[in-house]
Amino acid sequence: MAESTPTAARSWHHGTRRAADVVRLLAALSISVCAAGMGLPDTLGFAIVFLGLLVPRITRLPGPFDFGFCLNIFVATWSGIAGLYRAISWWDLHYGRSNGGGTVPCAGPHGSDPGHR
């Protein structure tokens, strides 16, 4: 980072980078969990997701984006494996729409879905 970067901003960047690394570690551990008890499709799925989680780190994207991306992809992957998208009707509104690059909170259980009445 440039020398003119304020200390607080630099600290925020490094803190979110470390948080993203923790999510990557959890994803790596999830590969073992899936291999031990869930089967080959889930294991391969998490292995591919783990490789995808390395992209923001390798490309040196800003820490906050890196953390938001990793957290969203990690939660979305476990949500799919655990069947949350089918079990909770509004779950896709929270995580299905936010995977474009950061956590996007919705207004309520029905979010901003224009088709819902």
C-alpha angles and dihedrals in degrees: 000000000000120000091241092063110115116245093240092054092047090049091049090050094050093043093054090044090056091047089053089051089054090053089050089051090051089050091052090050089048089061088062092046091052092046091051098050119358110056141248101296093055092043093051090044092055092044089056091046090051090054089050090052089059093061098079090048095048092046091047096233115176115286097243092053090045092053094044092049094047094045094049095047092045094050092043091052094049089044090058094046093047092047095240093141090062098036098048113045096204097042092094090057090061102040104016094060098037099058090091090089120310145009111297112187116212125222096248144320090315096038117192096323104148092198095057119096 
